[in-house]
């Protein structure tokens, strides 16, 4: 089973940009669709973005569409979430996940593997 490790979180100001990364332990990462989720205090974990195994197709939550970009570099077994124009409401722990299905998944139960998460805090 693939192990996922997030990195790149931190404290930024509103309007700033930040990119978080997700590195997988195995080359089989290239066969998995992946996604990013986030969870803020007092809220349920919510879908942010997803990308197919090849990177050909992507999907975004309406709340981040136009501001966030999901990508991956399978040669490095790494996925990325580039976050621009950050808002205080984006503050959350961001989790990466991987799924063996061939469809783009937007629900937590559709994912098989999860990272530990990385904290992103956006101040006003």
C-alpha positions as CSV (number, residue, x, y, z in Angstrom):
1,X,0.0,0.0,0.0
2,X,1.3,3.4,-0.9
3,X,2.4,5.8,1.8
4,X,1.7,9.5,1.3
5,X,3.5,12.4,3.0
6,X,2.4,16.1,2.7
7,X,4.7,19.0,3.0
8,X,4.8,22.8,2.3
9,X,2.2,24.1,4.6
10,X,2.7,27.3,6.6
11,X,1.4,30.7,7.7
12,X,0.7,33.2,5.0
13,X,-1.3,36.4,4.5
14,X,-4.5,36.8,2.6
15,X,-3.7,37.1,-1.1
16,X,-0.5,35.2,-0.9
17,X,0.3,31.9,-2.7
18,X,1.5,28.6,-1.4
19,X,2.2,25.2,-2.9
20,X,1.8,22.0,-0.9
21,X,3.3,18.7,-2.0
22,X,2.4,15.0,-1.6
23,X,5.2,12.5,-2.1
24,X,4.4,8.8,-2.4
25,X,6.5,5.9,-1.3
26,X,6.1,3.7,-4.4
27,X,6.3,4.0,-8.2
28,X,2.8,2.6,-8.4
29,X,1.7,6.2,-7.5
30,X,1.6,6.7,-11.3
31,X,-1.4,4.3,-11.5
32,X,-3.5,6.0,-8.9
33,X,-5.9,8.9,-9.2
34,X,-5.2,11.4,-6.5
35,X,-7.0,14.2,-4.6
36,X,-6.7,16.9,-2.1
37,X,-9.0,17.4,0.8
38,X,-9.0,19.9,3.7
39,X,-10.5,20.0,7.2
40,X,-11.0,23.2,9.2
41,X,-11.7,23.3,12.9
42,X,-15.3,22.3,13.6
43,X,-16.0,21.2,10.0
44,X,-16.1,18.0,8.1
45,X,-13.3,17.0,5.7
46,X,-14.2,18.5,2.3
47,X,-13.1,17.9,-1.2
48,X,-10.7,20.4,-2.8
49,X,-9.3,19.0,-6.1
50,X,-8.6,15.7,-7.9
51,X,-6.5,14.6,-10.8
52,X,-6.4,11.4,-12.8
53,X,-3.4,9.1,-12.8
54,X,-2.0,10.6,-16.0
55,X,-2.8,14.2,-15.2
56,X,-5.1,14.5,-18.2
57,X,-8.3,15.3,-16.3
58,X,-8.9,17.5,-13.2
59,X,-11.8,18.5,-11.0
60,X,-12.1,21.3,-8.5
61,X,-14.5,22.3,-5.7
62,X,-16.4,25.5,-6.6
63,X,-14.8,27.3,-3.7
64,X,-11.3,27.0,-5.1
65,X,-11.9,26.9,-8.9
66,X,-9.8,29.5,-10.6
67,X,-7.5,29.9,-7.6
68,X,-6.0,26.5,-7.0
69,X,-4.2,24.2,-9.5
70,X,-3.7,20.5,-9.0
71,X,-0.8,18.7,-10.8
72,X,1.5,15.8,-10.5
73,X,4.9,14.6,-11.6
74,X,4.8,10.8,-11.8
75,X,8.6,10.6,-12.4
76,X,9.0,12.0,-8.9
77,X,6.0,10.2,-7.3
78,X,4.8,13.6,-6.3
79,X,1.5,15.5,-6.4
80,X,1.1,19.2,-5.9
81,X,-1.6,21.7,-5.0
82,X,-0.8,25.3,-6.0
83,X,-2.9,27.8,-4.1
84,X,-3.2,31.4,-5.2
85,X,-5.1,34.3,-3.9
86,X,-5.5,32.6,-0.5
87,X,-8.3,33.6,1.8
88,X,-8.7,33.2,5.6
89,X,-11.5,30.7,4.8
90,X,-8.8,28.4,3.2
91,X,-7.3,27.8,6.6
92,X,-7.3,24.1,7.2
93,X,-5.3,20.9,7.4
94,X,-4.7,19.8,3.8
95,X,-4.6,16.1,3.1
96,X,-3.6,14.2,0.0
97,X,-5.2,10.9,-1.0
98,X,-4.8,8.2,-3.6
99,X,-7.4,6.0,-5.2
100,X,-7.2,3.0,-7.4
101,X,-10.4,3.7,-9.3
102,X,-10.3,5.0,-12.8
103,X,-12.9,7.7,-12.2
104,X,-12.3,11.1,-10.5
105,X,-13.5,10.8,-7.0
106,X,-14.8,13.6,-4.8
107,X,-15.8,11.8,-1.6
108,X,-13.6,10.6,1.2
109,X,-14.8,7.0,1.1
110,X,-13.7,6.7,-2.5
111,X,-10.0,7.0,-1.5
112,X,-7.8,4.2,-0.3
113,X,-4.7,6.0,1.0
114,X,-4.3,9.1,3.0
115,X,-1.4,11.3,4.2
116,X,-1.0,12.8,7.6
117,X,-1.9,16.3,6.5
118,X,-0.1,19.7,6.5
119,X,-1.4,22.9,8.1
120,X,-2.2,25.9,6.0
121,X,-3.1,29.1,7.9
122,X,-4.1,32.3,6.1
123,X,-4.2,35.5,8.2
124,X,-6.1,38.6,7.3
